[in-house]
């Protein structure tokens, strides 16, 4: 709760012992996702996956990593502050 700023009621959605329907909650500081096998908390700085080693989640993790890498490369390569001075 301290790490994400989410109330306990939002985190209960991710509890594997409780049965919740597929849910995506948008909050001020985080997004909580419970979609079949994917249970995650996404903040501005990190993605917390509760079952990242589950084989059924692996394709999602790989796609997410690829998208983050592409976004990072696109934003760092085109940002004016990152251009090197040739003098």
ABEGO torsion letter per residue (X at the ends): XAAAGBBAAAAAAABAABBBBBBBBBBAABBBBBBEABBBBBBAABBBBABAABAAAAAAAAAAAAAAAAAAAAAAAABAAABBBAX
